[in-house]
Amino acid sequence: MSMNIDSKLNNENGFWDVSLQGELDVSTADKLKAHLHNLADEKILDMKINLENLDYIDSTGLGAMIGVLKKLKTDNKEIYIINPKSNVKKIFTITGLDKIFKVEG
């Protein structure tokens, strides 16, 4: 399976708006990591990552997001996880990452 990433800068509210679709796993994690780091290199802002169309996430996908979160935290910025499907939200809860990321929806 593959993953699509759509992102745009929300200048009005000052954050990166990122949407993921498909599966975030060992075969797609590097793509996400590079994409999110490029956004952060362009402008350090909070990121809102919409997961309503993400069907699956594994530990490598979580790791990619954690790496970017560490970079953002140096400037007191956050990653907000928006609208995760129940199976994806469960992974954040089981791993305790729902306490690290701001999970909404």
N, CA, C and O atoms as CSV, one atom per row, in Angstrom:
chain,resi,resn,atom,element,x,y,z
A,1,MET,N,N,0.852,-1.189,0.000
A,1,MET,CA,C,0.000,0.000,0.000
A,1,MET,C,C,0.886,1.236,0.000
A,1,MET,O,O,2.068,1.170,0.338
A,2,SER,N,N,0.311,2.342,-0.376
A,2,SER,CA,C,1.070,3.584,-0.423
A,2,SER,C,C,0.433,4.624,0.490
A,2,SER,O,O,-0.595,4.386,1.125
A,3,MET,N,N,1.069,5.762,0.531
A,3,MET,CA,C,0.556,6.851,1.341
A,3,MET,C,C,0.662,8.137,0.539
A,3,MET,O,O,1.664,8.380,-0.134
A,4,ASN,N,N,-0.377,8.959,0.615
A,4,ASN,CA,C,-0.358,10.276,-0.003
A,4,ASN,C,C,-0.267,11.328,1.094
A,4,ASN,O,O,-0.883,11.206,2.153
A,5,ILE,N,N,0.516,12.362,0.812
A,5,ILE,CA,C,0.682,13.462,1.760
A,5,ILE,C,C,0.257,14.746,1.061
A,5,ILE,O,O,0.716,15.058,-0.037
A,6,ASP,N,N,-0.616,15.471,1.713
A,6,ASP,CA,C,-1.044,16.773,1.198
A,6,ASP,C,C,-0.767,17.789,2.305
A,6,ASP,O,O,-1.186,17.596,3.446
A,7,SER,N,N,-0.073,18.855,1.973
A,7,SER,CA,C,0.227,19.840,3.009
A,7,SER,C,C,0.125,21.245,2.443
A,7,SER,O,O,0.375,21.492,1.263
A,8,LYS,N,N,-0.251,22.152,3.329
A,8,LYS,CA,C,-0.291,23.566,2.948
A,8,LYS,C,C,-0.055,24.407,4.191
A,8,LYS,O,O,-0.324,23.986,5.316
A,9,LEU,N,N,0.452,25.598,3.953
A,9,LEU,CA,C,0.694,26.541,5.032
A,9,LEU,C,C,-0.583,27.330,5.281
A,9,LEU,O,O,-1.126,27.943,4.361
A,10,ASN,N,N,-1.059,27.317,6.510
A,10,ASN,CA,C,-2.217,28.109,6.897
A,10,ASN,C,C,-1.687,29.390,7.522
A,10,ASN,O,O,-1.471,29.462,8.732
A,11,ASN,N,N,-1.479,30.405,6.681
A,11,ASN,CA,C,-0.923,31.677,7.160
A,11,ASN,C,C,-1.851,32.385,8.129
A,11,ASN,O,O,-1.397,33.049,9.061
A,12,GLU,N,N,-3.150,32.242,7.910
A,12,GLU,CA,C,-4.134,32.931,8.740
A,12,GLU,C,C,-4.005,32.528,10.206
A,12,GLU,O,O,-4.036,33.380,11.094
A,13,ASN,N,N,-3.860,31.218,10.456
A,13,ASN,CA,C,-3.768,30.721,11.825
A,13,ASN,C,C,-2.348,30.314,12.223
A,13,ASN,O,O,-2.115,29.957,13.377
A,14,GLY,N,N,-1.406,30.362,11.296
A,14,GLY,CA,C,-0.009,30.098,11.598
A,14,GLY,C,C,0.324,28.659,11.916
A,14,GLY,O,O,0.952,28.387,12.940
A,15,PHE,N,N,-0.082,27.723,11.063
A,15,PHE,CA,C,0.302,26.326,11.245
A,15,PHE,C,C,0.366,25.614,9.898
A,15,PHE,O,O,-0.191,26.070,8.900
A,16,TRP,N,N,1.064,24.484,9.904
A,16,TRP,CA,C,1.094,23.598,8.735
A,16,TRP,C,C,-0.112,22.675,8.814
A,16,TRP,O,O,-0.354,22.054,9.849
A,17,ASP,N,N,-0.855,22.583,7.747
A,17,ASP,CA,C,-2.021,21.712,7.646
A,17,ASP,C,C,-1.615,20.522,6.777
A,17,ASP,O,O,-1.395,20.670,5.575
A,18,VAL,N,N,-1.516,19.345,7.390
A,18,VAL,CA,C,-1.029,18.148,6.699
A,18,VAL,C,C,-2.111,17.075,6.758
A,18,VAL,O,O,-2.697,16.831,7.813
A,19,SER,N,N,-2.372,16.438,5.618
A,19,SER,CA,C,-3.329,15.323,5.568
A,19,SER,C,C,-2.627,14.090,5.028
A,19,SER,O,O,-1.893,14.157,4.043
A,20,LEU,N,N,-2.863,12.961,5.689
A,20,LEU,CA,C,-2.276,11.695,5.253
A,20,LEU,C,C,-3.386,10.764,4.804
A,20,LEU,O,O,-4.472,10.736,5.382
A,21,GLN,N,N,-3.088,9.998,3.754
A,21,GLN,CA,C,-4.054,9.031,3.234
A,21,GLN,C,C,-3.310,7.751,2.894
A,21,GLN,O,O,-2.256,7.786,2.258
A,22,GLY,N,N,-3.864,6.618,3.322
A,22,GLY,CA,C,-3.261,5.328,3.008
A,22,GLY,C,C,-2.711,4.659,4.247
A,22,GLY,O,O,-3.381,4.581,5.276
A,23,GLU,N,N,-1.468,4.171,4.139
A,23,GLU,CA,C,-0.837,3.447,5.245
A,23,GLU,C,C,0.530,4.038,5.554
A,23,GLU,O,O,1.352,4.240,4.659
A,24,LEU,N,N,0.759,4.309,6.825
A,24,LEU,CA,C,2.044,4.833,7.291
A,24,LEU,C,C,2.778,3.696,7.984
A,24,LEU,O,O,2.482,3.349,9.128
A,25,ASP,N,N,3.745,3.122,7.267
A,25,ASP,CA,C,4.478,1.962,7.783
A,25,ASP,C,C,5.934,2.053,7.353
A,25,ASP,O,O,6.394,3.104,6.907
A,26,VAL,N,N,6.646,0.960,7.489
A,26,VAL,CA,C,8.079,0.942,7.192
A,26,VAL,C,C,8.376,1.369,5.751
A,26,VAL,O,O,9.443,1.923,5.485
A,27,SER,N,N,7.458,1.124,4.827
A,27,SER,CA,C,7.703,1.476,3.430
A,27,SER,C,C,7.394,2.935,3.113
A,27,SER,O,O,7.806,3.428,2.063
A,28,THR,N,N,6.680,3.639,3.991
A,28,THR,CA,C,6.311,5.028,3.713
A,28,THR,C,C,6.809,6.019,4.772
A,28,THR,O,O,6.698,7.229,4.577
A,29,ALA,N,N,7.344,5.532,5.868
A,29,ALA,CA,C,7.757,6.411,6.973
A,29,ALA,C,C,8.842,7.400,6.560
A,29,ALA,O,O,8.800,8.561,6.967
A,30,ASP,N,N,9.810,6.963,5.759
A,30,ASP,CA,C,10.887,7.867,5.337
A,30,ASP,C,C,10.342,9.014,4.493
A,30,ASP,O,O,10.815,10.147,4.586
A,31,LYS,N,N,9.344,8.706,3.670
A,31,LYS,CA,C,8.707,9.739,2.841
A,31,LYS,C,C,8.065,10.799,3.740
A,31,LYS,O,O,8.234,11.996,3.506
A,32,LEU,N,N,7.337,10.367,4.756
A,32,LEU,CA,C,6.694,11.310,5.671
A,32,LEU,C,C,7.737,12.105,6.451
A,32,LEU,O,O,7.627,13.324,6.589
A,33,LYS,N,N,8.739,11.411,6.955
A,33,LYS,CA,C,9.794,12.063,7.737
A,33,LYS,C,C,10.444,13.185,6.925
A,33,LYS,O,O,10.605,14.300,7.422
A,34,ALA,N,N,10.814,12.892,5.689
A,34,ALA,CA,C,11.457,13.893,4.830
A,34,ALA,C,C,10.509,15.062,4.558
A,34,ALA,O,O,10.919,16.222,4.584
A,35,HIS,N,N,9.250,14.747,4.299
A,35,HIS,CA,C,8.266,15.782,3.995
A,35,HIS,C,C,8.068,16.726,5.194
A,35,HIS,O,O,8.099,17.947,5.040
A,36,LEU,N,N,7.867,16.153,6.374
A,36,LEU,CA,C,7.629,16.981,7.562
A,36,LEU,C,C,8.864,17.789,7.953
A,36,LEU,O,O,8.741,18.937,8.382
A,37,HIS,N,N,10.057,17.200,7.807
A,37,HIS,CA,C,11.285,17.938,8.100
A,37,HIS,C,C,11.459,19.095,7.124
A,37,HIS,O,O,11.918,20.169,7.514
A,38,ASN,N,N,11.097,18.887,5.851
A,38,ASN,CA,C,11.176,19.966,4.862
A,38,ASN,C,C,10.250,21.116,5.240
A,38,ASN,O,O,10.622,22.283,5.117
A,39,LEU,N,N,9.036,20.787,5.702
A,39,LEU,CA,C,8.111,21.833,6.148
A,39,LEU,C,C,8.706,22.604,7.329
A,39,LEU,O,O,8.680,23.834,7.354
A,40,ALA,N,N,9.240,21.871,8.301
A,40,ALA,CA,C,9.826,22.511,9.487
A,40,ALA,C,C,11.044,23.354,9.115
A,40,ALA,O,O,11.275,24.406,9.711
A,41,ASP,N,N,11.828,22.894,8.127
A,41,ASP,CA,C,12.984,23.670,7.683
A,41,ASP,C,C,12.541,24.971,7.012
A,41,ASP,O,O,13.207,26.000,7.114
A,42,GLU,N,N,11.405,24.897,6.329
A,42,GLU,CA,C,10.873,26.090,5.659
A,42,GLU,C,C,10.351,27.102,6.676
A,42,GLU,O,O,10.625,28.298,6.576
A,43,LYS,N,N,9.591,26.601,7.660
A,43,LYS,CA,C,9.015,27.489,8.683
A,43,LYS,C,C,8.626,26.650,9.890
A,43,LYS,O,O,7.832,25.717,9.775
A,44,ILE,N,N,9.186,26.985,11.044
A,44,ILE,CA,C,8.853,26.263,12.283
A,44,ILE,C,C,7.502,26.757,12.792
A,44,ILE,O,O,7.379,27.878,13.284
A,45,LEU,N,N,6.502,25.907,12.665
A,45,LEU,CA,C,5.143,26.205,13.108
A,45,LEU,C,C,4.528,24.948,13.685
A,45,LEU,O,O,5.037,23.847,13.474
A,46,ASP,N,N,3.421,25.110,14.423
A,46,ASP,CA,C,2.650,23.942,14.824
A,46,ASP,C,C,2.211,23.198,13.569
A,46,ASP,O,O,1.997,23.801,12.517
A,47,MET,N,N,2.078,21.878,13.692
A,47,MET,CA,C,1.569,21.058,12.586
A,47,MET,C,C,0.281,20.391,13.019
A,47,MET,O,O,0.199,19.813,14.103
A,48,LYS,N,N,-0.718,20.475,12.170
A,48,LYS,CA,C,-1.964,19.750,12.387
A,48,LYS,C,C,-2.006,18.652,11.340
A,48,LYS,O,O,-2.142,18.914,10.145
A,49,ILE,N,N,-1.886,17.407,11.817
A,49,ILE,CA,C,-1.839,16.267,10.898
A,49,ILE,C,C,-3.180,15.543,10.958
A,49,ILE,O,O,-3.529,14.923,11.962
A,50,ASN,N,N,-3.919,15.638,9.857
A,50,ASN,CA,C,-5.242,15.037,9.764
A,50,ASN,C,C,-5.090,13.576,9.333
A,50,ASN,O,O,-4.564,13.284,8.260
A,51,LEU,N,N,-5.560,12.668,10.189
A,51,LEU,CA,C,-5.416,11.227,9.916
A,51,LEU,C,C,-6.743,10.551,9.588
A,51,LEU,O,O,-6.837,9.326,9.668
A,52,GLU,N,N,-7.771,11.317,9.220
A,52,GLU,CA,C,-9.071,10.696,8.973
A,52,GLU,C,C,-9.039,9.720,7.805
A,52,GLU,O,O,-9.886,8.830,7.730
A,53,ASN,N,N,-8.074,9.867,6.887
A,53,ASN,CA,C,-7.960,8.948,5.753
A,53,ASN,C,C,-6.753,8.023,5.857
A,53,ASN,O,O,-6.377,7.367,4.886
A,54,LEU,N,N,-6.148,7.976,7.048
A,54,LEU,CA,C,-5.034,7.053,7.281
A,54,LEU,C,C,-5.607,5.747,7.818
A,54,LEU,O,O,-6.272,5.729,8.854
A,55,ASP,N,N,-5.346,4.659,7.105
A,55,ASP,CA,C,-5.922,3.361,7.464
A,55,ASP,C,C,-5.079,2.579,8.453
A,55,ASP,O,O,-5.594,1.720,9.169
A,56,TYR,N,N,-3.766,2.874,8.499
A,56,TYR,CA,C,-2.865,2.052,9.307
A,56,TYR,C,C,-1.630,2.857,9.662
A,56,TYR,O,O,-1.159,3.671,8.868
A,57,ILE,N,N,-1.105,2.626,10.867
A,57,ILE,CA,C,0.169,3.218,11.270
A,57,ILE,C,C,0.930,2.183,12.089
A,57,ILE,O,O,0.332,1.449,12.876
A,58,ASP,N,N,2.250,2.120,11.906
A,58,ASP,CA,C,3.067,1.215,12.723
A,58,ASP,C,C,4.142,2.023,13.444
A,58,ASP,O,O,4.159,3.252,13.372
A,59,SER,N,N,5.030,1.329,14.134
A,59,SER,CA,C,6.026,2.002,14.973
A,59,SER,C,C,6.985,2.875,14.166
A,59,SER,O,O,7.448,3.900,14.666
A,60,THR,N,N,7.289,2.489,12.941
A,60,THR,CA,C,8.189,3.331,12.144
A,60,THR,C,C,7.498,4.638,11.761
A,60,THR,O,O,8.141,5.684,11.686
A,61,GLY,N,N,6.201,4.577,11.521
A,61,GLY,CA,C,5.440,5.794,11.246
A,61,GLY,C,C,5.396,6.707,12.455
A,61,GLY,O,O,5.555,7.923,12.339
A,62,LEU,N,N,5.176,6.105,13.625
A,62,LEU,CA,C,5.184,6.886,14.861
A,62,LEU,C,C,6.559,7.515,15.074
A,62,LEU,O,O,6.669,8.677,15.466
A,63,GLY,N,N,7.590,6.743,14.815
A,63,GLY,CA,C,8.963,7.238,14.975
A,63,GLY,C,C,9.258,8.437,14.092
A,63,GLY,O,O,9.938,9.372,14.515
A,64,ALA,N,N,8.751,8.414,12.872
A,64,ALA,CA,C,8.952,9.541,11.953
A,64,ALA,C,C,8.322,10.812,12.527
A,64,ALA,O,O,8.909,11.891,12.450
A,65,MET,N,N,7.133,10.678,13.096
A,65,MET,CA,C,6.451,11.838,13.663
A,65,MET,C,C,7.142,12.322,14.946
A,65,MET,O,O,7.204,13.524,15.205
A,66,ILE,N,N,7.653,11.391,15.739
A,66,ILE,CA,C,8.346,11.757,16.976
A,66,ILE,C,C,9.598,12.573,16.664
A,66,ILE,O,O,9.889,13.557,17.343
A,67,GLY,N,N,10.333,12.163,15.641
A,67,GLY,CA,C,11.537,12.891,15.250
A,67,GLY,C,C,11.251,14.338,14.880
A,67,GLY,O,O,12.000,15.243,15.250
A,68,VAL,N,N,10.166,14.551,14.148
A,68,VAL,CA,C,9.791,15.910,13.758
A,68,VAL,C,C,9.280,16.689,14.971
A,68,VAL,O,O,9.550,17.882,15.109
A,69,LEU,N,N,8.542,16.007,15.846
A,69,LEU,CA,C,8.038,16.669,17.050
A,69,LEU,C,C,9.202,17.189,17.906
A,69,LEU,O,O,9.127,18.292,18.445
A,70,LYS,N,N,10.270,16.404,18.030
A,70,LYS,CA,C,11.443,16.846,18.801
A,70,LYS,C,C,12.009,18.138,18.217
A,70,LYS,O,O,12.396,19.049,18.949
A,71,LYS,N,N,12.049,18.199,16.902
A,71,LYS,CA,C,12.555,19.399,16.225
A,71,LYS,C,C,11.648,20.598,16.523
A,71,LYS,O,O,12.137,21.693,16.804
A,72,LEU,N,N,10.337,20.392,16.462
A,72,LEU,CA,C,9.385,21.483,16.705
A,72,LEU,C,C,9.401,21.937,18.165
A,72,LEU,O,O,9.256,23.126,18.450
A,73,LYS,N,N,9.577,20.994,19.082
A,73,LYS,CA,C,9.548,21.300,20.521
A,73,LYS,C,C,10.668,22.265,20.916
A,73,LYS,O,O,10.531,22.991,21.900
A,74,THR,N,N,11.768,22.285,20.168
A,74,THR,CA,C,12.852,23.219,20.489
A,74,THR,C,C,12.387,24.666,20.356
A,74,THR,O,O,12.979,25.567,20.950
A,75,ASP,N,N,11.322,24.888,19.574
A,75,ASP,CA,C,10.728,26.217,19.438
A,75,ASP,C,C,9.334,26.283,20.054
A,75,ASP,O,O,8.525,27.138,19.692
A,76,ASN,N,N,9.058,25.366,20.995
A,76,ASN,CA,C,7.772,25.320,21.692
A,76,ASN,C,C,6.582,25.155,20.753
A,76,ASN,O,O,5.518,25.725,20.991
A,77,LYS,N,N,6.758,24.383,19.697
A,77,LYS,CA,C,5.676,24.079,18.758
A,77,LYS,C,C,5.214,22.650,18.985
A,77,LYS,O,O,5.926,21.849,19.592
A,78,GLU,N,N,4.021,22.329,18.498
A,78,GLU,CA,C,3.383,21.035,18.739
A,78,GLU,C,C,2.969,20.369,17.433
A,78,GLU,O,O,2.898,21.002,16.380
A,79,ILE,N,N,2.698,19.077,17.538
A,79,ILE,CA,C,2.010,18.348,16.467
A,79,ILE,C,C,0.651,17.954,17.022
A,79,ILE,O,O,0.553,17.297,18.059
A,80,TYR,N,N,-0.382,18.361,16.322
A,80,TYR,CA,C,-1.754,17.997,16.669
A,80,TYR,C,C,-2.203,16.882,15.732
A,80,TYR,O,O,-2.123,17.021,14.511
A,81,ILE,N,N,-2.668,15.793,16.296
A,81,ILE,CA,C,-3.191,14.668,15.523
A,81,ILE,C,C,-4.706,14.852,15.461
A,81,ILE,O,O,-5.383,14.832,16.489
A,82,ILE,N,N,-5.231,15.028,14.258
A,82,ILE,CA,C,-6.639,15.364,14.076
A,82,ILE,C,C,-7.389,14.179,13.447
A,82,ILE,O,O,-6.912,13.576,12.485
A,83,ASN,N,N,-8.538,13.860,13.987
A,83,ASN,CA,C,-9.484,12.881,13.423
A,83,ASN,C,C,-8.909,11.500,13.093
A,83,ASN,O,O,-9.178,10.976,12.013
A,84,PRO,N,N,-8.129,10.899,13.992
A,84,PRO,CA,C,-7.627,9.554,13.670
A,84,PRO,C,C,-8.761,8.524,13.723
A,84,PRO,O,O,-9.670,8.625,14.546
A,85,LYS,N,N,-8.686,7.537,12.830
A,85,LYS,CA,C,-9.633,6.415,12.891
A,85,LYS,C,C,-9.394,5.673,14.205
A,85,LYS,O,O,-8.328,5.798,14.807
A,86,SER,N,N,-10.382,4.907,14.644
A,86,SER,CA,C,-10.284,4.257,15.964
A,86,SER,C,C,-9.069,3.343,16.075
A,86,SER,O,O,-8.425,3.313,17.123
A,87,ASN,N,N,-8.738,2.591,15.013
A,87,ASN,CA,C,-7.584,1.694,15.081
A,87,ASN,C,C,-6.267,2.465,15.169
A,87,ASN,O,O,-5.325,2.012,15.820
A,88,VAL,N,N,-6.199,3.623,14.517
A,88,VAL,CA,C,-4.996,4.456,14.570
A,88,VAL,C,C,-4.894,5.150,15.932
A,88,VAL,O,O,-3.814,5.221,16.518
A,89,LYS,N,N,-6.010,5.654,16.425
A,89,LYS,CA,C,-6.030,6.312,17.746
A,89,LYS,C,C,-5.616,5.331,18.835
A,89,LYS,O,O,-4.944,5.703,19.797
A,90,LYS,N,N,-6.022,4.078,18.675
A,90,LYS,CA,C,-5.683,3.041,19.652
A,90,LYS,C,C,-4.166,2.862,19.771
A,90,LYS,O,O,-3.650,2.642,20.867
A,91,ILE,N,N,-3.457,2.955,18.650
A,91,ILE,CA,C,-1.990,2.829,18.660
A,91,ILE,C,C,-1.375,3.970,19.480
A,91,ILE,O,O,-0.451,3.746,20.262
A,92,PHE,N,N,-1.889,5.190,19.300
A,92,PHE,CA,C,-1.386,6.323,20.082
A,92,PHE,C,C,-1.646,6.100,21.567
A,92,PHE,O,O,-0.801,6.419,22.404
A,93,THR,N,N,-2.818,5.551,21.894
A,93,THR,CA,C,-3.175,5.322,23.296
A,93,THR,C,C,-2.332,4.211,23.916
A,93,THR,O,O,-1.812,4.369,25.020
A,94,ILE,N,N,-2.197,3.091,23.212
A,94,ILE,CA,C,-1.431,1.938,23.720
A,94,ILE,C,C,0.030,2.318,23.979
A,94,ILE,O,O,0.626,1.888,24.967
A,95,THR,N,N,0.595,3.121,23.087
A,95,THR,CA,C,2.006,3.497,23.212
A,95,THR,C,C,2.229,4.671,24.165
A,95,THR,O,O,3.369,5.001,24.495
A,96,GLY,N,N,1.131,5.302,24.608
A,96,GLY,CA,C,1.255,6.463,25.476
A,96,GLY,C,C,1.555,7.751,24.725
A,96,GLY,O,O,1.755,8.800,25.338
A,97,LEU,N,N,1.586,7.675,23.407
A,97,LEU,CA,C,1.900,8.861,22.611
A,97,LEU,C,C,0.747,9.855,22.559
A,97,LEU,O,O,0.909,10.984,22.097
A,98,ASP,N,N,-0.424,9.424,23.040
A,98,ASP,CA,C,-1.531,10.380,23.147
A,98,ASP,C,C,-1.243,11.432,24.219
A,98,ASP,O,O,-1.925,12.453,24.296
A,99,LYS,N,N,-0.227,11.172,25.042
A,99,LYS,CA,C,0.205,12.148,26.051
A,99,LYS,C,C,1.299,13.078,25.509
A,99,LYS,O,O,1.545,14.149,26.064
A,100,ILE,N,N,1.942,12.658,24.431
A,100,ILE,CA,C,3.038,13.425,23.818
A,100,ILE,C,C,2.498,14.313,22.712
A,100,ILE,O,O,2.829,15.497,22.647
A,101,PHE,N,N,1.668,13.747,21.840
A,101,PHE,CA,C,1.026,14.510,20.770
A,101,PHE,C,C,-0.309,15.034,21.289
A,101,PHE,O,O,-0.887,14.462,22.213
A,102,LYS,N,N,-0.785,16.095,20.711
A,102,LYS,CA,C,-2.109,16.631,21.023
A,102,LYS,C,C,-3.098,15.904,20.110
A,102,LYS,O,O,-3.204,16.239,18.930
A,103,VAL,N,N,-3.822,14.915,20.640
A,103,VAL,CA,C,-4.755,14.112,19.832
A,103,VAL,C,C,-6.155,14.713,19.967
A,103,VAL,O,O,-6.677,14.863,21.072
A,104,GLU,N,N,-6.746,15.051,18.830
A,104,GLU,CA,C,-8.086,15.637,18.813
A,104,GLU,C,C,-8.976,14.842,17.874
A,104,GLU,O,O,-8.582,14.511,16.756
A,105,GLY,N,N,-10.173,14.542,18.338
A,105,GLY,CA,C,-11.150,13.854,17.494
A,105,GLY,C,C,-11.129,12.365,17.642
A,105,GLY,O,O,-11.904,11.668,16.986
